[in-house]
Amino acid sequence: MKTFQIPDSYKSTIIAKLKTLRRVQDPRKKDITPTYLDFGPVGFYIARHFGFCYGVENAIEISFKAVAENKGKRIFLLSQMIHNPEVNQDLAEKGVQFLQDTNGKQLLSLDELKKDDIVIIPAFGATLQNEAELERRGIEIQKYNTTCPFVERVWKKSEQIGKEEYTIIIHGKHTHEETRATFSRSEKNAPTVVVKDLAEAKKLGAYILGTKETALFYEDFKDKHSLNFDVNIHLQKVGVINQTTMLATETQEIADYFKQLMLSKYANEPLKNHFSDTRDTLCYATNENQDATQGLLQTRADFAVVVGGYNSSNTSHLVELLEQKFPTYFISSEQEIESNTCIHHFDYTHQKKISTSYFIPKKNKVNIVLTSGASCPDTTVERVLLRLLCFFENTRNPEEVVASILKS
C-alpha cells in the first residue's frame, strides 16, 4: 500500500514500533488480538488496528501540500478536512479557512471566493451542488481534491445500481458530509432514501409492505429522500449502500432485512427483480478497526478509552461496541484527563460532554483498553497513554516495555 508524507508531529515512536511489529507478525491481518503493554501496576490493551487510514493520510498529505505550494494565496477547506480537532486546528493555524461547518452551514460566503483562491475538497467528498458552485466561480477543484477513494467506490456502486433502476437506500447519517455527498450523486441516478439504523430501516419496511399509510412517509423521512420520491412506485426494487464509517454489522443487518422483506413479498419472482446484492461497501479501515474492537472485547480490562474527534462517525461506533462490556470514555485528547480522579468525556448517545470522578479503580493491577478512530494521530494516542501512566507509581519505562515486546 502507498505510503504518504504526513507531518512528523502526527507520528509516535511507541505506536509506530507496535504497528510495525504487528504487520511483520501478521501480514495477512488475521489476528485481531490486541497488543498488551505491561507497565507493572497498570497494563494497556492496544487495539490491533487503529489510527490514520489510507484515506486520512492521503487527505493530510494533499492538504499540507496545498499549503506548501501556495504561499501568499488564500486557501480554503470546503468543510472539516477530517473529523479530528487537532488536524483541523493545525491547518487553521497555517492560514487555511473553512467555508462550511461539519453540517453544511456556511461559515464564509462562496461569493467571497476569487478565481485564484485554492479550495481543498475534504476526505468526505463534496456534493455535486457544491462542486458546481465552486466551478461556476472559476475555482479549480480537482488539484487538491482529498476525497477518500473508498467513498468514491460507494459512489460508483450507487451509479451502477441506479442505472439498473433500483431505488437506493443509504445507511448513513443524513447530515454527515459523506452521506450528503453520496446522496447528491445517488439521487441523480435513482430515487434515494437515507436510513440511519435498523429501526429506521424497519420503519421504511412498513411502507414496502403497505402496512403504514403512504402519506406518513414524507413525515417519517423528512429531508431524507430525493425529490419526487413516490412510495407506491419507488420501493418495489431496492439496493443498499452506506456511509463508509457506519457499523459494518448494522449495514449487513439492514441489507439482510430488505433482502428477506423482498423474498417474502415477491416470493414467486427472482430476487434480483426487487433487491440488488451490493455486498459490503464499508472501507477496509472501518472494517479492520471494528474487527480489532471485537478483539478488545475479549479482554478483562477495567475500562476503555477511545480517542478521536467527537463528530467522528467511525470513532463513535468503536465507543458503541466497547460500551457493551466496559465503562468507556470517549475523549479527544489527553487534556480531557484532568487528574487520576476526574476525566471529561463525550456522551455520544446524548451528544454532550460529561465528567466522571474516580474513573480509575483502586486495585493492585489496573488494565485499560486503548484505541482510536481512523482520523486520530498516533501521537495523540501516545500522549493519552503517557498521561494515564503518570497516575501510577513504580511503573516500567515505556521504551523498555516496548523493547521487551519487540524481542519476544
N, C-alpha and C positions, 0 to 999 in steps of 0.2 A: 504494500500500500504506500502511496505517495507520502513523503514527509514534508512538513510545512515549516516556514520560517516564522516563528512566533517570538515575542519579546522574552528575554531571559527572566524577566520579573514574574512570569507565569510558570516557570519551571521549578520543580522541587528535587533536590538531590535524593532525599529519602524515598519519595514516591517513585521517582524515575527508576531507582535501583530495584524497587519491588516489582514494578511493572515489567522491567526488562527480564528479571528472573522468571516471572510467571510466563512470559512469552516464550522463553527458552524451554522451560519445563513442560509447557502445554501449548505447543504451536497451533494445534487444531481447536483450541478453546473448548475442550470437552469438560474440563474440571471447573466447577463453579464454587468449590470450597474457598472460603476466604483465607487470606494470609494472617497468621497470628503473630503479633509482636508482644513478647513477654518482657515487661519492664519491672517485674517483681511484684510490688503491691498492686499494680494495675496492668491489665493486658488489653490490647486492641485487636478486634477482628476487622481487618481491612478488606473491603469487597474485592472480588476477583476482577470486576470491571467497573470503572467509574471515571469521571472527569472528561476532559475535552474529547470530542469525537471528530471524525473526518470533516463533517460539515462546519463545525465550530472553528477548527483550526484553519480551514480554508477561508472562512469569513474574516478571521482575525488577520491572517496574512494579507488578504486583499485590502482590508480597511487601513492597516498601518502602512501598506504600500501606497495607498491613495494619499495619505498624509505626507509621506516622504517625497512623493513625486510632484506634489502640487503646492509647494511653498509659496505663500503670498496670495493664493487663491482661496475663495470661500468654499468650505467643504461641508456638506450636509449629509446626514443619515435620514432616510425616509422615516424610520422609527428606530426603536432599540435594535442594535445590531444582533445581539443575542440577549437572552434573559439572565444577565449577570450584572449586578450593580458595579462591581469593580472594573470590569472591562469597559462598560459604557462610560464610567467616570473617567477612565484613562483617556478615552477618545475625546470626551468633552474637554479635558484639560489640555489637549493638543489643538483645541480650537474647533473641533467638529460640532456642528449644531444639529439638533434634532427637529425634524419637520412635524412629526406626529408622536403622540404617546402610544403606549402599547395597545390601546383600544381604538386607535384610528382617529382620535381627536386632534385637530390641527393645533400645533404649538406655534408654528410660523406659517403665514400665508404663502401658498405657492406663487402668488403674484409677486412676491419679493425676489424670486429667483431670476437670475440673468443667464444668458446663453453660455457664458464661460464658467459658470459655477459647476462644482463637482457634486454629484449626488450618488451616494452609496446605497445600493439596494440591500436590505438586511438578509440574514440567512433564512428567514421565514418566507422570503419572496415578497412580491408586491401584487396588488390587484391589477387587473387589466386596465381598470379605470385610472388608477394612479400612474401606471406606465404611460398611458395615453396623454394624461395631463402634463407629465414631465416632457414627453417628446414634443407636444404641441408648443412648449416653451423653448424648444431647441436644445434641451438637455440630452447629452449622450448617456444612456443608462446601462449599456452593456459592459463597458470597460471595467467598472467597479461593481459588478453585479455579484453578490456573495450568496445568492440563493443556493441552498443545500441541494446537491444532486439527488438525494433521496426524496426530497419534496417534489422535485421535478419529475421523478419517476411516478409519483402518485398522479400528477397532472396528466402524464401520458396515459395512465390507466383510465382516468376519468374520460379522456378524449376517446379512447378505444371503445369503452362500453357505451358511451354516449352515442357514438356513431352507429352502434348496433341497436339503438333505440331502447336502451334500458334507462329507467329513471335512476339517478344517482343518489344514494344515501351516504352522507358523510358522517362518520363517527368522529366528532370533534366538539370543541367549544366554540360556539358561533362567533364570539367576539375576539378570538385569538387571531393574531396576524396571519398565521399559516392557514388556518381554516378560511379566513376571509379571502386570501389569495387563491386557495383551491376552489372555493365556491364561485369566485368570479370567472374561473375558467370552465368549471363543470356546467354552470348554468348556460354558458354559451353553446354547449353541445347537447344538453339534455335537461329536462325538469330535474330540480335538485332540492333536497331537504336535508337539514342537519339534525342529528340526534346526539345528545351529549353522553348518554349512558344506556344501559339495558332497559331501565324504567321508561325512558322516552321512546326507545325502540318498540316496546310493548304498547305504548300509547299510540304510536303510528300503526302498529299491527292491528289495532282495533278498527282503523279506517280501511285497512286492506280486507279485513273480514266483514266489514259492513255492520259491525256491532255498535258503532258510535255515529251519531248524527254528523253528516258531512260538513255542515256549516261550522261546527266547533273546531275543525282542523285549523282554520285560519286564526283562531284564538290560541289554541294549544301550541302552534308553531309560528307564532308571530315573529317576523324578522328572521325566520329560519328556513324559508322556502323561496324558490325562484318566482319570478313574475309570471302571472297567469297559470300558476300550478292548479291543475284540475284533479281533485281527489278521486273522482269517478273514472278517470282515464289513466292517470299517471302512476298508479300504484299496482298495476297489473303485471309489470315487468321491471324488476329492480336489481341493482348491484350495489355492493357496499365497498366504499373506500374509506380512508381515515386520515386524520391529523396524525403525523408520524410519531408524535410523542405520547399518544394515549396508551392506556394499559393494554398490552397485547392480548391478555386473556379475555378482556371485555370486548375487544374488537372481534375476536373469534366467536364469543358468545352471541354477539349481535348478528354476525353473519350467519351463524348456525340457526339462530332464531328465525330469521327471514327465510332461510332455506327450508326449514321444516314447515313454516307457515305456507309457503308456496306449494310444497309437496302435498300438504293437507288440502288446500283449497283447489288445486288443479291436479288431483290425483290421477286423472286419466290422460294427462298431457305430458310431454317431455319436460323435464325440469328446466332445461335451457331456454324454453319458451317464456319462462317467468322469473328466472334467477340466474345471474351471472356469477360464476365461481371465480372471484377476483383473488382468492388466497389472501396472504398477509401482505400489507403494504407498509408496515412499520419499518423504520430504518434499523440497520444492524445494531447501532449503539443502544437504541431503546430496548431492543430485544436482549442484548447482552447484559445491560445494566439491570434489567428486571429479572433475568435469569440469575445473575450474581446475587441479587437480593434474596432470592429463594434459598441460596446457599447460606446467607447470613441468618435466615430464619431457622436454620438447623442448629445454630449455636446456643449456648446457655449464657447469654450476656445479661447484664443487669439493666442496661438501657441502650438506646441507639441515638446517634447524632447524624443528621443528614444536612449537608452543606450545599447551599445554592440560592439563586435568586427566588424571592417569594412569588414572583409571577412566572416562574419556570414550570411548565406543564410536566415535563419528564421528571423533574425533581419531586414534584408533589405526589406523583404516583409511586415513587420509591417510599415516600413517607406513608402513604396509604398501606402499602404492603407490610412495612415494618411495624406499623401500629397494631397489626393483628396479633403480635406477640409481645412487643417491648414498649415500655414508656419511650416515646420517640420525640426528639427535639429537632425541629426544623429551623436552622439558623443560616444567616447569610455570611457570617464571618466569625472569627474568634472574638471580636469585640462584643458579641452578644452574650458571651460568658463573663458575667460581671465578677463573680467570685466562686469559691467552691460551694457556696450555699445559694447562689442565685444565677439562673440562666433566663435570658429573654429569648423567646422563640415565637414562631408563627403558627397560629392555629389555622390550618388550611381550610378545614371544614367551615369555620365561621369567619374566615378571611379577616383575622385580626391578630395583632401582637399581644402576647400574654407573657407572664413571668411565672417561673416555678422555683420555689425555695427548696433547699436541701435535696437537690436532684441526684447527688452522688450518695449512694448508700454507705452507711458506716459498717464496714466489714473488712476482714483481713486481706481479701483479694477481690478487686472490682474488675469486671470485664465489660468493655464498651465496644459496641458495633459502630463503625465509622464508614460512611460512603458519601458520595456527592453526585450531583446531576451532571449531564453532558456538557453544560456550559460553565462549569466551575473550574477555575485554575487549580492545578495541583498545589501551588504554593499556599492557597487559602486552606486547603485540607491539611497541609503540614502545620500551618500556624494553629489550627484548631487542635490538632493532636498535641502540639507542644504546650498549648495553653492548658489543656486538661491534665497533661502530665505534671505540670508545675504544682498541682494541688496535692501531690503525693510525695511522701518523704522516702529517701533512700532508694530512689529508682535507678535502674541501669541507664547508662549513657546511650542515647538513641543510635549513634554511629556504631557502637559495639553490638547493639541488638540487631541492627540491620546486617552487620558484618557476619554475625553468627548464623543468620538465616542464609546468607549467600554461600557460606561454607558447608552448610548441612546438605 
